[in-house]
Amino acid sequence: MAWHRTRYYPLAVRILTGVLTAIAVIILVYLVLILLEANPGNPLVDFIGAIADWFAWLFHDMFTADNAKLQALINYGLAALAYLLVGALVHTLGRRTVD
């Protein structure tokens, strides 16, 4: 039987990458709701906004702009990008090679 090298990702790496991706998706969904001017009084929009605000707290008012939509696009976009980059880093560093 021939031996070959395979790569696999431990369960913890897959779970952490999935969680970070899910956080980025929640932030992006809220960003889309902002850009489409969803009703902030709606319970679903309020719930998604509360979660997104909690995860993006480091990026609140990082950059200011005259246009509120542009400011949200920049700040929430950076937050989502940061979570995606950290997830990619975890995914890359968590790779194992087996003989």
N, C-alpha and C positions, 0 to 999 in steps of 0.2 A: 504494500500500500504506500503510495507516495505521500509525503508530507508537504504541506504548503502552509504559508503564513496566512492567517486570517485576522481581520480587525473586528472587534466587537466593542460595544459600549455598555458598561455596567448599568444596572438598573437605576442606581442613584443618579448617574449622569443623564440618562434618558428622562427621568422624572424631573430633575432640576431644569433641564433644557425645555421641557414641556411647560413647566410652570412659568419660566421667564418668557416664553413665547406667548402664553396665554395672557400674561400681564401686558405685554406689548399690544396684543390684539384688543384688549379692553380699553387701553389708552387710545388706540387708533379709532375704535368704534365711537368713543366719546368725542374725539376730534371731528369725526364725520358728522356727528349729531350737532356739534357747535357750528360747523361750516354750513350745514343745511338748515340752521336756525330752528332746531327742534324745540318744542315747548318745554322750558325748564321746570314747569309745574307738574309735568307728567311724572308719575312715580317711577317708571322704568328709566327715564332720562335722568331723574334725580339719583336713582340707585347707581346707575353706571357712572354718573358724574362723581358721586361720593367715592366709589372705588378707585376711579381714575385719579381723582385729586389726592387720595391717600398714597397711591404708588408714585405719583409724579411730584411729590411735595418738594423735592430738591430743585425742581425746575420752574416752580412758580415765580413769575415775574423775573426770570433770569434775564430776559431781553424784553424791552418795552417797545411798543410801536403805537402809532396814532390810531391804527385800525385794530379793533379788538379781535377780529378774525385772524388777521396776520399774526398778532401776538400769540394767540392760541395755537396757530399752526406751527410757529417756531418753537414755543416752549413745550407743548405736548408732543410735537414731532421729535424733538431732541430727547425727551424722556423715553418714547417708544424706541428710538434708535439706540439709546443707551442699553435698554433691556435686551434688545436683539443682539447687540454686540457682546454683552456679557454672556448671553446664552450661547453664542457662537464660540466664544472663548472657552466656556465650560465644555462644550461639545468637542472642541479640538483637543483640549488638555486631557479630557477624560477618555480618550481613545486608548485602547489596549491592543497590543499585537500578540497573537498567540502562535507559537510554532506547532 
